[in-house]
Amino acid sequence: MTTTTAPSTGAISSDRIASLRTGLDGDSAYRLARNGVTKVGADEVALNRDVVASTDWTFSTWLDDWPVTNQKKSGRCWMFAALNLFRASVMKRLNVKKFEFSQNYTLFWDKFERANWFLECIIETASRELTDRYVGFLLDYPLDDGGQWNMFVNLVRRHGLVPKDMMPESQSSSNTMRMNAVCKGFLRGFARDLRVAIEGGASIDEARAIKDTQLATIWRVLCTHLGEPPASFMWQYNDKDRNFHREGEMTPVQFAQKYVDLPLSEMVCLVHDPRPEHPFGKTYTVEYLGNIVGGEQVVYLNVDMDTIKRAAIETMEGGEPVWFGCDVGKQFQRQVGLWDANLFEYDGLYGQADGLDKNDRLHYHHTAMTHAMLFTGVDVLEGSARRWRVENSWGDEGVGRKGFQTMNDNWFDEYVFEIAAHRSRLSSELQAALTESPTVLPPWDPMGALARTMC
């Protein structure tokens, strides 16, 4: 038996370890930090009380007067945020205090359509080796909970929407881990079967016939876990004045067409990607990012931060909330419900800051879009935003003020990446840029992270 010994060059010496042990002996700030962190945790010790005390909760524009929703143990933030955006106008139109679209309904169709999307990608890449990085990526992420704005639009156009009572939450919609594991197991087995069939000479049509039988299994699994989505339903309701309204039998597509006022064809995704190799004023997409075969492509228009902020402010001052994507966990205190770029003084705690800016964090895999939420307010002074009001989908207990939170504008600069905005909010030059073919980014690019992240 041959044993290979790793070279010692670059190894940590015993002398270096000894010097590290003695290096902190006289550092009283270190001892104080150690005592606090080992007792209550780093964030409690590093929390910048000046930032907390100086941030108030008033806004020059404040839209919400409704309760928050709760995605529970699922990664459905992107669809919760979009449905929360849609429901704002529905509540006004129906004259009701509370209304929710069924998040379980959109989850069902996203899972089913995404299973088909994955299997089509497997058919497309069947000639590549299993060790190919693209094939490996597909097998790593066959059916995650996350998603993007364009993917949600695809669901609404293809399958419509229903009120929550028509397809209420199930145990698996509120806690998707087990259902996802079952589906992923089936899909990876189906991927093997498709690759073997194609390697054995099966045509594309024959592979798709196999896929069709595979999807029947996914349908059964989803119906077992989530319930079967309604093909139609009787729609009636009482408004807040107790007046009764009956609209009659409707399909989900008819319901969406009647009650979604947002002009979906005019909505575009604006991103702030400061990496110099991705210039502003250009469109981008991420390879293998999508959910519905034949649906709308996920396309981002990369713009400077001032353009994103101006579009968001104008939209809310016009009475409409704004869907956005961000890196939610950075510099965030959940109970207080506050984001600020300087909320935690880690440099004082550890003696040094990490030294990464937004560009570096993207390049060195220290940031990505991890969560989608809704802006429902903004405080503007002399044309510039000071802070932003956020509707989250984590319930109303232990999260900010009944589930609503405040984002100071310096955090927006560092950790907000994306909004959905009306095309009309853009200059003529940027509107023209939307007609150009997008640059294709690889599947693992951080601009695709929201579609594969639990949040």
Buried (B, 14 or more C-beta within 10 A) or exposed (E): EEEEEEEEEEEEEEEEEEEEEEEEEEEEEBEEBBEBBEEEEBBEBBBBEEBEEEBEBEBBBBBBEBBBBBBBEBBBBBBBBBBBBBBBBBBEEBEBEEBBBBBBBBBBBBBBBBBBBBBBBBBEBBEBEEEEEBBBBBBEBBBBBBBBBBBBBBBBBBBBBBBBEBBBBBEBBBBBEEBBEBBBEBBBEBBEBBBEBBEEEBEEEEBBEBBEEBBEBBBEBBEEBBBEBBEBBEBEBEEEEEEEEEEEEBBBBBBBBBBBEBEBEEBBBBBBBBBEEBEBBBBBBBBBBBBBEEBBEBBBBBBEBEBBBBBBBBBBEEEBBBBBBBBBEBBBBBEBBBBBBBBBBBEBBBEEEEEEEBEBBBBEEBBBBBBBBBBBBBBBEEEEBBBBBBBBBBBBEEBBEEBBBBBBBBBBBBBBBBBBBBBEBBEEEBBEBEEEEBBEBEBBBBBBBBBBBBB
